[in-house]
């Protein structure tokens, strides 16, 4: 991730959002659009039925999309900490 030269604040205390699945994505006019869903389990007539709801929509420019791609890659494939024999 690029070195950040500006301070980062959270004056509105933005809450984290839990998501279960990507329900849609695409790029239009150089803007990436990703829609996430959260699987709720709502009771209905004494039965618990899965209930998928849209929980988050991200709009990213392509530079931010590339940064997200790189960060997720590093999280899923961290550098090995094992020392060679």
C-alpha positions in Angstrom: 0.0 0.0 0.0 1.4 3.4 -0.8 2.8 5.4 2.0 0.1 7.7 3.3 1.1 11.4 3.7 -2.3 12.7 4.9 -3.9 12.0 8.3 -6.9 9.7 8.4 -9.8 10.5 10.6 -13.1 8.9 11.4 -15.3 11.7 12.7 -18.5 9.9 11.8 -17.4 6.6 13.4 -18.2 4.6 10.4 -19.4 1.1 11.5 -17.9 -2.1 10.0 -20.3 -4.1 7.8 -20.3 -7.9 7.8 -20.8 -9.4 4.4 -21.3 -13.0 3.4 -21.1 -13.0 -0.4 -20.4 -10.9 -3.5 -23.8 -10.8 -5.3 -22.7 -8.7 -8.2 -19.9 -6.8 -9.7 -18.8 -4.9 -12.9 -17.0 -2.0 -14.3 -18.8 0.9 -16.0 -17.1 4.2 -17.1 -13.9 3.2 -15.4 -15.7 2.8 -12.0 -15.8 -0.7 -10.3 -19.1 -1.6 -8.7 -19.3 -4.4 -6.2 -22.5 -5.4 -4.4 -22.3 -7.5 -1.3 -25.0 -9.5 0.5 -25.4 -10.7 4.0 -27.1 -14.0 4.7 -29.6 -13.6 7.5 -31.6 -16.4 9.0 -35.1 -15.1 9.6 -37.8 -17.1 11.3 -40.9 -17.7 9.2 -43.7 -20.0 10.3 -41.6 -21.7 13.0 -38.9 -22.5 10.3 -35.6 -20.6 9.9 -35.2 -19.6 6.3 -32.1 -18.1 4.8 -32.7 -14.5 3.8 -30.1 -12.8 1.5 -30.1 -9.0 1.8 -27.9 -6.4 0.1 -25.6 -5.1 2.8 -23.0 -3.0 1.1 -22.3 -1.4 -2.3 -18.8 -0.3 -3.1 -17.9 2.1 -5.9 -14.1 2.3 -6.6 -12.0 4.0 -9.2 -9.7 1.6 -11.0 -6.6 2.7 -9.0 -8.4 1.9 -5.7 -9.6 -1.4 -7.2 -5.9 -2.3 -8.0 -4.9 -1.4 -4.4 -7.7 -3.6 -3.0 -6.6 -6.4 -5.3 -3.0 -6.2 -4.0 -4.0 -6.0 -0.4 -6.3 -9.0 -0.6 -3.6 -10.9 -2.4 -1.2 -10.2 0.5 -3.8 -11.2 3.0 -4.5 -14.5 1.3 -0.9 -15.3 0.4 1.3 -13.7 3.2 5.1 -14.0 2.8 6.4 -17.2 4.3 8.0 -16.8 7.7 9.7 -20.1 7.6 13.5 -20.1 7.4 15.1 -22.3 4.8 17.0 -25.4 6.1 
